[in-house]
Amino acid sequence: MPTDPLELRDHAPLLDAWLRFHEEASLPFTIPGHKQRHDLVGDVVAGDVPLYAGLDTMKLSQGVLAEAEGRAAQLWGAELCRFSVGGATHGNQALALALAGGGDGDSGNNDSGDNDSGNKNKVVVSRTLHRSMLSGLALAGLDPVWVRPEVDARTGLPRGVTPGVVDEALERNPGVRGVLVGDPSYVGTVGDVAGLAEVAHRHGVPLVVDAAWAAHFGFHPDLPPHALALGADAMVVSAHKTLPAWSQAALVLARARSTEWPTGLDPARFDAAVEATHTTSPAGAILASIDASRALLEREGDVLLGEVTAAVRATRARLTDLDGLILLDGPDVDPLKLTLVLSGTGANGIDVENDLLVQGTPVEMADRDTIVAQVSIADDAVTLGRLADALVASIGRRRGSPRAVVTASSYAVDPVTVLSPREAWFAPARAVPVEEAIGRVSAELVAPYPPGIPVLAPGEQVTGEVVEALLGARDAGVRIAYAADPSLATLRVVDN
Ligand SMILES: Cc1ncc(COP(=O)(O)O)c(C=O)c1O
């Protein structure tokens, strides 16, 4: 049993402030406008306490947020830490902004002297990046040099981007601003982050890791170390994905630039970038839940994560008996993630997802061939047992002829880049019927969701292959996200 949250408050200044707000009644003439009344729209506003004039005074005179962020920085071995109520989405955009600019030798990253090479606005980026990083590139005016992860032929799913591929990209593009990768991947595969950090640092640039799915890494011996511990310069984690935090809760963590750590981030740029893209009215309950999750990890992460990883192991062992089913497992897979490849069972993942919905056990992601069940520190043998029962029953009922494993378009796309994301984002654009879009430059980002990885990004040529992949995903029942016309009858292209 975890510690009583009331005891946790002694170790979590924002949690303490949130509890105190409720203990000390006041009559606020400040925002939020519900004024703590629950009789107008009901409990939907329950627990909503602002940071300003809530967890702290309007002038932040108590410094509770800074204290909580300092504790998190210490726990993750960072010099810089900011809490976000905008999810890893905000964190990724902030880090893209923090990397951009400079280049005059004063405060930008990569003062290697190579900045006249024409590459000073470029970053080496994994093509399986989340769309938030792509919009970050557009915001920051950074041009991607794409690198692709290896795809495992057995599962059709991505592994990490290899250090060798990144090394080659850095050799070809001297003077870039940094390397950005997502690790672990959406399906839970873990790459060689230490190797990537070594390569990036050899080229004098920072390694930034979107570790949205890995807030728990580093807090149990069975889990991989987190990206900063492996040498990364900055990382983003979603506290709401694997820790008991409110939706939207995330942390942005970084090493500060110094003589000892020359690839670290400039603290002023880091702060300015976080502020530029964050709300000025952060929800205190979200911030307090980050602080409480940090305190819980620090005090009991080892025990709780030990229990849940053991429960996931037991679930995997049970599901392994299902004929034809592939379960992602092994040292290169997040021990907390349950990813199933269904092709060999003949079951269609969308049908299985529908069965799971009926059973009240919805999963994070399902397409025809893959199911991803997201497990968190809040799960245990009981919750996982229920999921396993539902999966065994559904796969048994939905069995069919085995299919060959195919790689989803999100992981296989080979983009033809014509314009930078930013140029395409701001270019005049118009919607044309999808067949007429082929051969033109996309003005929009289109991603089957989940996983939310762009198959088409602004500035890329709309190829016949991409259109076929997107229409195929749509017809298979996958939601087409972010497109102006999700039916894909039309696509927005650059008007020239
Ligand atoms: C790899 C990756 N990065 C970032 C995000 C965005 O996270 P958030 O929902 O916390 O904004 C996601 C969301 O699924 C993701 O998969």
Ligand as a Chemical Component Dictionary entry (heavy atoms), coordinates in Angstrom:
data_LIG
# 
_chem_comp.id                   LIG 
_chem_comp.type                 NON-POLYMER 
_chem_comp.pdbx_formal_charge   0 
_chem_comp.three_letter_code    LIG 
# 
loop_
_chem_comp_atom.comp_id 
_chem_comp_atom.atom_id 
_chem_comp_atom.alt_atom_id 
_chem_comp_atom.type_symbol 
_chem_comp_atom.charge 
_chem_comp_atom.model_Cartn_x 
_chem_comp_atom.model_Cartn_y 
_chem_comp_atom.model_Cartn_z 
_chem_comp_atom.pdbx_ordinal 
LIG C1 C1 C 0 6.175  10.329 -28.442 1  
LIG C2 C2 C 0 5.178  11.330 -27.951 2  
LIG N1 N1 N 0 5.602  12.564 -27.638 3  
LIG C3 C3 C 0 4.760  13.502 -27.186 4  
LIG C4 C4 C 0 3.417  13.234 -27.026 5  
LIG C5 C5 C 0 2.519  14.301 -26.537 6  
LIG O1 O1 O 0 2.219  14.074 -25.201 7  
LIG P1 P1 P 0 1.113  14.885 -24.404 8  
LIG O2 O2 O 0 -0.169 14.197 -24.687 9  
LIG O3 O3 O 0 1.561  14.771 -22.986 10 
LIG O4 O4 O 0 1.104  16.278 -24.896 11 
LIG C6 C6 C 0 2.930  11.964 -27.329 12 
LIG C7 C7 C 0 1.504  11.663 -27.152 13 
LIG O5 O5 O 0 1.019  10.597 -27.328 14 
LIG C8 C8 C 0 3.835  10.988 -27.815 15 
LIG O6 O6 O 0 3.412  9.769  -28.163 16 
# 
loop_
_chem_comp_bond.comp_id 
_chem_comp_bond.atom_id_1 
_chem_comp_bond.atom_id_2 
_chem_comp_bond.value_order 
_chem_comp_bond.pdbx_ordinal 
LIG C1 C2 SING 1  
LIG C2 N1 SING 2  
LIG C2 C8 DOUB 3  
LIG N1 C3 DOUB 4  
LIG C3 C4 SING 5  
LIG C4 C5 SING 6  
LIG C4 C6 DOUB 7  
LIG C5 O1 SING 8  
LIG O1 P1 SING 9  
LIG P1 O2 DOUB 10 
LIG P1 O3 SING 11 
LIG P1 O4 SING 12 
LIG C6 C7 SING 13 
LIG C6 C8 SING 14 
LIG C7 O5 DOUB 15 
LIG C8 O6 SING 16 
# 
